[in-house]
Amino acid sequence: MFGGTPRAQLAVLARHAEARHFPPGSVVARRGERLPGLMVVRYGLVKLTLKGEAERVLRLAGAGETFGEAALFLDQPLPVDVTAVADTALLVVPGVALLALFDSDARFARGLLASVCHRLQALVADFEAATAHGARERLAAYLGSLGADTACLPAPKSVIASRLGMTKETLSRLLRAFIDEGLIAVANREVRLLDRARLADAARASASSRA
């Protein structure tokens, strides 16, 4: 989002930005509240959730990611709850300074628009995955998206399960199945991908194999 913004303008934003710290489990913002600005994750992890009969994790935001753009620019209350999953530091960029940059820097405006559009596309992809693919396929695709052959799950299994639209019990059962099939190895929250090709096949499995 800020990649093409001149350093002088970034310095102005930095002077107005406020650092905030949140220990694990603490509430960052509640649904219905108004955010004081754009929220930038310096380090740590937050979850954006909807709460009904069961909590549903809509998104996990980690280091370098932002949230709250839509609520800020629409001048509307936050539609989700935000909670720190890990020890987390945020930078709050005030709305007034951000809107001034938006009006004066077309490159920044395009970057912000692209960021919001990518977020929308991700939500559509999540909805498609939840309706067109089974739990096994969703988990296989998620593990394949972790990047490195050995990666640490960014959040507790209960949070990952909610993010993927399944119960923690289903997640544990599927992880055990993948281990038994020789696709992965798991030690606590560390996952080692042993067979990416077969894991990709599992992510593309037909609807008949849904969990």
C-alpha positions in Angstrom: 0.0 0.0 0.0 2.8 2.5 0.9 5.3 1.1 -1.6 5.2 4.1 -4.0 4.7 6.8 -1.4 7.5 9.4 -1.2 9.5 9.2 2.0 8.6 12.8 2.9 4.9 11.9 3.0 5.6 8.7 4.9 7.5 10.7 7.5 4.4 12.9 8.0 2.3 9.8 8.6 4.9 8.4 10.9 4.8 11.6 13.0 1.1 11.2 13.5 1.1 7.4 14.0 0.6 6.0 17.5 2.1 2.7 18.7 -0.1 0.3 20.7 0.6 -3.0 22.3 -1.8 -5.9 23.0 -0.9 -9.1 24.9 -2.3 -12.4 23.7 -6.1 -12.7 24.1 -6.7 -9.0 24.6 -9.4 -7.1 22.7 -8.1 -4.7 20.0 -11.5 -3.5 18.9 -15.1 -4.5 19.2 -17.8 -4.7 16.6 -19.8 -1.4 16.5 -16.8 0.7 17.5 -15.2 3.3 15.3 -11.5 2.9 14.6 -9.2 5.8 15.3 -7.3 5.2 12.0 -5.7 2.6 9.8 -4.4 -0.3 11.8 -1.0 -1.6 10.8 0.4 -4.8 12.4 4.0 -4.3 13.3 4.4 -7.8 14.7 2.2 -10.5 16.2 -1.2 -11.6 14.9 -4.8 -10.5 15.2 -8.0 -12.3 14.3 -11.1 -10.6 12.8 -14.2 -12.5 13.9 -17.9 -12.6 13.8 -19.6 -14.0 16.9 -22.9 -15.9 16.8 -23.6 -19.3 18.2 -19.9 -20.0 17.4 -17.1 -17.7 16.7 -16.1 -17.5 13.0 -12.6 -16.3 12.1 -12.9 -14.3 8.9 -9.3 -13.3 8.6 -5.9 -13.4 10.3 -3.7 -10.3 10.0 0.0 -10.6 10.7 3.1 -8.5 10.5 3.0 -5.9 7.7 -0.7 -6.3 7.1 -3.4 -3.7 7.7 -7.1 -3.8 8.7 -9.9 -1.4 9.1 -9.7 0.3 5.7 -13.3 0.0 4.8 -14.7 1.1 8.1 -12.3 4.1 8.1 -13.0 5.3 4.6 -16.8 4.7 4.8 -16.9 6.4 8.2 -18.8 3.4 9.6 -18.5 1.3 12.8 -16.3 -1.8 12.6 -18.3 -4.8 11.5 -16.1 -7.4 13.2 -14.4 -8.1 16.5 -10.6 -7.9 16.6 -8.5 -9.8 19.1 -4.8 -10.3 19.6 -3.9 -14.0 19.0 -0.2 -13.4 19.9 1.8 -10.7 21.5 1.0 -7.9 19.1 2.1 -4.3 18.3 0.0 -2.1 16.1 0.6 1.3 14.5 -2.5 3.4 14.3 -2.3 5.9 11.4 -4.9 8.6 12.1 -7.7 8.9 9.6 -7.2 12.6 8.9 -3.6 12.2 7.9 -4.4 9.2 5.8 -7.3 10.9 4.0 -5.0 13.9 3.2 -2.5 11.5 1.6 -5.3 9.8 -0.3 -6.4 13.1 -1.8 -2.9 14.3 -2.6 -1.2 11.1 -3.9 -2.8 9.2 -6.7 -0.3 6.3 -6.4 -1.2 5.8 -2.8 -4.9 6.0 -3.6 -4.5 3.3 -6.2 -2.5 1.1 -3.8 -5.1 1.4 -1.1 -7.8 0.6 -3.6 -5.9 -2.5 -4.8 -5.4 -3.6 -1.2 -9.2 -3.4 -0.6 -9.9 -5.2 -3.9 -7.5 -8.0 -3.0 -9.2 -8.4 0.4 -12.6 -8.7 -1.4 -11.2 -11.3 -3.8 -9.9 -13.2 -0.8 -13.3 -13.2 0.8 -14.9 -14.5 -2.4 -12.3 -17.2 -2.6 -13.0 -18.2 1.0 -16.7 -18.3 0.4 -16.2 -20.5 -2.7 -13.9 -22.8 -0.8 -16.4 -23.2 2.0 -19.3 -24.0 -0.4 -17.6 -25.9 -3.2 -14.9 -27.8 -1.3 -14.8 -30.2 1.6 -12.9 -29.8 4.9 -10.1 -32.1 3.6 -9.6 -30.0 0.5 -9.6 -26.7 2.4 -7.0 -27.9 4.9 -4.8 -29.3 2.1 -5.0 -26.0 0.2 -4.2 -24.0 3.4 -1.2 -26.2 4.3 0.1 -25.8 0.7 -0.2 -22.0 1.0 2.1 -21.8 4.0 5.0 -21.4 1.6 8.0 -23.1 3.2 8.3 -26.9 3.5 8.6 -26.4 7.2 6.3 -23.7 8.7 4.8 -22.9 12.0 1.0 -22.5 12.2 0.5 -18.8 12.9 -2.3 -19.4 15.4 -3.6 -22.1 17.8 -5.4 -25.0 16.1 -8.8 -23.8 17.3 -8.3 -20.5 15.5 -7.0 -22.1 12.3 -10.0 -24.5 12.4 -12.4 -21.5 12.7 -10.6 -19.7 9.9 -11.1 -22.8 7.6 -14.7 -23.2 8.6 -14.4 -26.5 10.5 -14.3 -27.7 14.1 -11.1 -28.2 16.0 -11.9 -31.9 16.2 -12.2 -32.1 12.4 -8.9 -30.3 12.0 -7.2 -32.7 14.3 -8.7 -35.7 12.6 -7.6 -34.5 9.1 -4.1 -33.6 10.3 -3.8 -37.1 11.7 -5.0 -38.5 8.3 -2.4 -36.5 6.4 0.3 -37.7 8.8 -0.8 -41.3 8.3 -0.8 -40.8 4.5 2.8 -39.5 4.7 1.8 -36.0 3.4 3.0 -34.0 6.5 4.7 -34.3 9.8 3.6 -32.3 12.8 5.4 -31.3 16.0 3.3 -29.0 18.2 2.4 -26.1 15.8 5.3 -26.9 13.4 4.2 -28.5 10.2 6.6 -30.1 7.7 5.3 -30.8 4.2 6.6 -34.2 3.1 4.8 -34.5 -0.3 3.7 -31.3 -1.9 2.5 -33.0 -5.0 0.1 -35.3 -3.2 -1.0 -32.5 -0.9 -1.9 -30.4 -4.0 -3.8 -33.4 -5.3 -5.7 -33.5 -2.1 -6.6 -29.8 -2.4 -8.0 -30.4 -5.9 -9.9 -33.6 -4.9 -13.4 -34.0 -6.3 -16.5 -33.1 -4.3 -17.1 -36.8 -3.7 -14.2 -36.9 -1.3 -15.5 -34.1 0.9 -15.0 -34.5 4.7 
